[in-house]
Amino acid sequence: MEVKNAVMPNETQLKEFNDQAEDQPIFMVNLLKFKQKAEYPDKRETNLTGEEAYAIYGQEVKEHLAKVGGKPIFGGNVERLMLGEVEDLWDKIAIAMYPSRKAMLEMIMDADYIKSAQHRVAGLEGQLNIETSVEDIYKNS
């Protein structure tokens, strides 16, 4: 299995996200890898680490999520790999709930969100963003 972190979805991923017929609540699992030093798209000077820049985004995104009916669910540090193998572990994990794909798209296209997302881009070396839906996999059959 090849693992590739990215900062933005590719064209195919974005098309498939938009083409989904059923619009139900989704939970985005974010595996985050930070840059050593933040690098802003506008080339501004900064002494922030990537993690510090992303933390600014993390604080601001709470409000953006709330505007579309979403919310942060969980965030934490990646400590170690218990099972499996990857060349390099992610630094943190974050899970956010959106009431629908439409709500997520509405959020990421909002001008205020785009301004906040500059901190995300500045801080991230890359990430995996995994869309999940609700299903109780532990229920009795």
N, C-alpha and C positions, 0 to 999 in steps of 0.2 A: 504494500500500500504506500503510495507516494502522498506526502502531506505538503501542501503549499499554502503558506499564510498569504493573505492579501489585505489590502486596505479598502478596496472598492470591488463590488461584484463585477464579473465579466458580462458581456452582452447576453450570452446564453442564460446565465443565472438570473439576470434581471428579467429577461423575457419569460422564463419559466415561472418566476415569482408572480409576474403580472398575469400570466395565463391561467392560473389556478381558478377553477370554477367555484369551489366551495370556500366561502369566506367565513371562517370561524376564528375564535381566539387562538393566537399563536404565542409560543414562548420561544424567544431567541436566546440560544446558548452561545455566549461569546467567549472564545478562548483567546486571550490577549497576550501579545508579545510586544514589549516596549523598546523603543530606541534608547540608547545610552543618553543622548542629548536630544532635546526637542528640536525639530526643524519645521518651522512654519512655512506654509506655501507662499506667503508674501515676503519671505526672506528676512523677517524682523530679527533683530538681535535678541537673544534670550539666554539666561543661565539655567533655565528649567531642564530637568531631566524629562525623558519621555513619559515616565510614570507621573510626574508632577503635572505636565501638560494635560495628560489624559484625565487626571483627577479633577481638573477644572471642567473639562467636558462632562465628567461623571456627575458633578454637582449641578451643572446647567441642564443636563438631559432629563433630570427628574421632572422639571417644570414642563419640558417639551412632551414627555410621556403623558403627564397629567392632562395636558391640553387635548390629547386625542383619546383619552380614556385608558391609557396604559399605565404601567407602574413597574418600578424595579422590584424584582423578586428576591434575588440573592447576589452577593458578591463576595469573593474571597481570594486569598493567595493560593497559588498552586505550590504545594509543599514537595511532592515527589510523585513518581509514577508507580502505582501499585500493581498494574497489570499491563502487559503489552510493551511495545518499544516505539520510541520516536527519537530522532537525533537530538532534538532540543526541546525542552519543556516550555510551555507557555508560562507567563508570569502570574496572571490572574484569570479568574473566571467571573463572568457576570451573566445573569439571566434577567431578561426583561419580558413582560407580558404586554401584548398589544391585543385589543379587542378584535382586530381583523387585519388582514394584509393591507386593505384600503387605508386603515388608520395609520399603519406604519409608513405607507407611501405618503400620506398627507403630512406626517411629521417630517420626513426627510426632505420634502420639497418646500417646507416652510422657510422663509427668508431668515427668521430668527434662529432656527435650527442650523441652517447652513453656516451662519456666523459662528455658532457654538462648535460645529463640527470641525472647524479649523484646528481646535485644540486636540481633537481626536486624531486627525491626520498628522499633526505635528508630533504627537506622542507615540503613535503606533508604528512599529516595524512591520507588523502584520497581524492578522487574526484569522480564526475560523469562526464563521457565524452560522450556526446550525439551527434551522427552523424545526420546531417540534410542535405537536398538537397534544391535547390532553387525552390520555387513555390510561386507565388503571390497569397496568400490566400485572399487578399482584392480586387482582380480584379472583375469587373462587369461580370456577366454571360451573 
